[in-house]
Amino acid sequence: MARLEGKVAVITGATGGIGSTAAKIFADEGAKVALVDLNEAALQEVVGSIGEDRASYTVADVTQPDQTEAYVDAAVNRWGGVDVLLANAGIEGTLSPITDYPIDVFDRVMAVNVRGVWLGIKYVVPVMRGRGGGSIVITSSTAGIGGSPEMSAYNTSKHAVIGLMRCAALESAPDGIRVNTVNPAPIETRMMRSIEEMRVAAMDDSRVTVEVTKQAVADRIPLERYGDPAEVARLMLFLASDESSYCTGGVYMVDGGRSAGSR
């Protein structure tokens, strides 16, 4: 039997590398997936790759309460309920020391990465409660357990969702709702390309390329490579499924050993 047979999964940030991969894996494991993002064309492409019999989409800004409530309602109306929330939407912000960091960028990162998760939990928990339980999986990061120069907004946001997860796990356990975070190291996604390009631009040195920057990051990971989105999505699948029925309040690393020590 498929691991998510009969379940409905809402996935935010569904057009990104991790989100779109998780959507396909979840659907292949039997779930009906309700996808959420801002880019309608990209959403249509992901739905097309899965099939309209297994996937639907809602264009929504996860920072807005009315739009969050609307994407939850859309999932209920289309598929009959919500059993899984993959709170995956996130942005990287910019690279800059705290003293120079643009306030508007900081506020936007916190809005998407923290407020968006908080709102998702706020509106999905009552629906899950009515279903007798569910699983909420939040995308954090290795940035959520340590510091990084010039990435104060992103790191702060990823620390924050771990605290949010722990509060939600304690509040929701009596209702059979489990809440966990998945914390990836650098993964082969658009976000990492963006961060690499910003680092290259900041160096202003023709000898420093994206490839050089990427290799320097990979060299600090014990497995000496970036992860693949599917490697993250498979951990998300485990936490979404009943196989993880005794797992809640946990911080799950998928990081090639990066958090095991310093390199």
C-alpha angles and dihedrals in degrees: 000000000000112000095237099034111154095009130121117216126194112204122190121198083031098162097057125094096267097034097050092044091050090048092056094044093047091049091048087054092056105269127133104228127211108197126206130192142121098249108080096185091053091046090053090051093053092046089049091053091053102035132251090253088067105025140049133171143214125196105224144150104231091208092066120083096211093049092046091051088047095055091049090049090048091055091049093048094047101038106017102251146343125268100163133035116192101192096198107140112121145146131208102220116203138303114255140123114266091251091058101031112127109248093216091054091048090051092049093050091050091046095053100035100039111014090044091055092044092052092047091054092044094057101033099049095071090051093048090046088058090052092053096255144328147186129268116195118189123197108228123155144222080268085070093069101040146024132266126192114248095008100089096137096049095043093046091051093050092049089049096056090055089058090045090050092053092051092047092047092055094044095046102041094090088058094051092252116139123203127193141155128231113210115199127191116219108322130192096264142121090263093061092047088053093050092047091050091050091051091050091049091050092052094056089200121128090212091063111079134170088258092053091047092048092050091050089055093045091051089063092057115085092224087050097226144076117263125250119241090240090059089059094041093054090058089048088052091054092051092046093051131074088251086084094048093137095045118101135134091027135141108215117196121209097175114122090253096303095132093049092081146321124291 
